[in-house]
Amino acid sequence: MRLHSLRAMACGFVAALLTVCAACSVDGHHGNGDDNYYSAFGTMSDAAWAYARPLNFTVDTLRDAGPVEGKLLLTVRHTAGYEYANLWLELTTDLDHSAPDTINLRLADDYGRWLGKGSGPSVQIVDTLARPVSLRRGQRLRLRHIMRTDSLQGIELAGITFIPASQE
């Protein structure tokens, strides 16, 4: 009788685990050219971002050739070695025709606690650009820091994710 109860509990646990895994999975592969998602990230060598080294991206995975409206998410991953509570960024979404967006990304609260999520030495924060964005295939984007120091220590990764309005 005891063996039967253990077997029933194990089967119930496995069924619950499979249900949780299925609920957490993402349907499809976003950003592979079959949809209008786009994401790109750049890693910094030695966890330092030099002012003279902007991150340049070319939108290459949108399904539609024409402009696609949506929202743009900014992602930054940093270490505890980052010395500031914020990070000023400049994002140019159309290198030929538009003025860049200036973004003040808050990384810590007034007490110095990191606002992002993470475990271990890295913290990652994601923030949404305030205005809607229109992207098209082949468009070039540039992301750079505009802090008053040449090289920012503690920045490991920065990048963007575009989510089309039809999927918000």
C-alpha positions in Angstrom: 0.0 0.0 0.0 2.8 2.4 0.9 4.6 1.8 -2.4 1.4 2.6 -4.3 1.1 5.9 -2.5 4.7 6.8 -3.3 4.2 6.0 -6.9 1.0 8.0 -7.1 2.8 11.0 -5.5 5.7 10.7 -7.9 3.3 10.6 -10.9 1.5 13.7 -9.5 4.7 15.6 -9.0 5.9 14.8 -12.6 2.6 15.8 -14.0 2.7 19.1 -12.1 6.3 19.7 -13.2 5.4 19.1 -16.8 2.4 21.5 -16.5 4.6 24.2 -15.1 7.2 23.7 -17.8 4.6 23.9 -20.5 3.1 27.0 -19.1 6.5 28.7 -19.0 7.5 27.9 -22.6 7.4 30.5 -25.3 5.3 29.7 -28.4 7.5 30.1 -31.5 11.0 31.5 -32.0 10.8 35.3 -31.9 13.3 37.3 -34.0 14.1 34.6 -36.6 12.6 36.4 -39.6 9.2 34.7 -39.2 7.8 37.6 -37.2 8.5 41.2 -36.6 10.5 40.9 -33.4 14.1 42.1 -33.3 16.8 42.0 -30.6 20.5 42.7 -30.5 23.0 42.9 -27.7 26.7 43.9 -27.4 29.0 42.7 -24.7 31.8 44.8 -23.3 35.3 43.5 -23.1 36.7 43.5 -19.5 33.3 44.8 -18.3 34.1 48.3 -19.4 32.2 50.4 -22.0 34.3 53.0 -23.7 32.7 56.2 -24.9 34.3 55.9 -28.3 32.8 52.4 -28.8 29.1 52.7 -29.5 27.1 49.6 -30.2 25.9 49.5 -33.8 23.0 47.3 -34.9 21.3 46.5 -38.2 17.7 45.4 -38.1 17.8 42.1 -40.0 15.1 39.8 -38.7 11.8 41.7 -39.4 9.4 39.7 -41.5 7.8 42.8 -43.1 9.9 45.0 -45.4 7.9 48.1 -44.6 7.9 50.1 -41.3 6.7 48.2 -38.2 5.4 50.1 -35.2 6.1 48.9 -31.7 8.0 49.6 -28.5 11.7 49.4 -27.8 13.2 47.9 -24.6 16.7 48.8 -23.4 18.6 46.2 -21.5 21.8 46.8 -19.5 23.7 44.2 -17.4 26.2 45.5 -14.9 28.3 44.4 -11.9 28.5 45.8 -8.4 31.6 47.6 -9.6 29.5 50.1 -11.5 30.0 53.3 -9.6 26.9 55.3 -10.5 23.2 55.2 -9.7 22.2 55.9 -13.3 23.4 55.5 -16.9 22.9 58.2 -19.5 22.4 56.6 -23.0 22.0 58.0 -26.5 19.9 55.9 -28.9 19.8 56.8 -32.5 17.1 54.9 -34.3 17.6 56.4 -37.8 21.2 57.3 -38.4 20.4 59.3 -41.5 17.4 61.4 -40.5 16.6 61.7 -36.8 18.0 63.3 -33.7 19.0 60.7 -31.0 16.9 59.9 -28.0 18.6 60.7 -24.7 17.7 58.2 -21.9 18.5 58.4 -18.2 18.4 54.8 -17.1 18.1 54.6 -13.3 20.1 51.6 -12.0 19.9 52.2 -8.2 17.4 53.7 -5.8 18.1 56.6 -3.4 19.7 54.2 -0.9 22.1 52.6 -3.4 20.1 49.3 -3.9 20.2 48.0 -7.5 16.9 48.2 -9.2 17.5 45.3 -11.7 17.3 41.6 -11.2 20.0 39.1 -10.9 21.9 36.7 -8.8 25.6 36.6 -8.2 27.8 39.4 -9.4 25.6 40.7 -12.3 22.4 42.7 -12.2 20.3 43.2 -15.3 17.7 46.0 -15.8 15.2 46.4 -18.7 13.4 49.6 -19.4 11.0 50.7 -22.1 11.7 53.7 -24.3 8.9 56.3 -23.6 7.9 56.9 -27.2 6.7 54.4 -29.9 9.3 53.4 -32.5 9.0 52.5 -36.1 11.6 50.1 -37.5 12.2 48.6 -40.9 14.4 45.9 -42.2 17.9 47.1 -42.9 17.6 50.1 -40.5 20.7 50.9 -38.5 20.6 51.7 -34.8 23.4 53.1 -32.5 23.5 52.9 -28.7 26.2 54.6 -26.7 26.7 55.9 -23.2 27.1 59.6 -22.8 28.4 59.7 -19.2 31.1 62.2 -18.3 33.8 59.5 -18.1 35.5 57.9 -21.0 35.3 54.3 -19.9 32.5 52.9 -17.7 33.7 50.1 -15.5 31.2 47.4 -14.5 29.0 47.5 -17.7 28.9 44.0 -19.1 26.2 44.1 -21.7 23.8 46.5 -23.4 21.2 46.0 -26.1 17.7 46.5 -27.4 14.6 44.4 -28.0 11.8 45.5 -30.4 8.3 44.3 -29.7 5.8 45.0 -32.6 2.6 46.7 -31.6 0.6 43.8 -32.9 2.2 41.6 -30.1 2.1 44.0 -27.1 
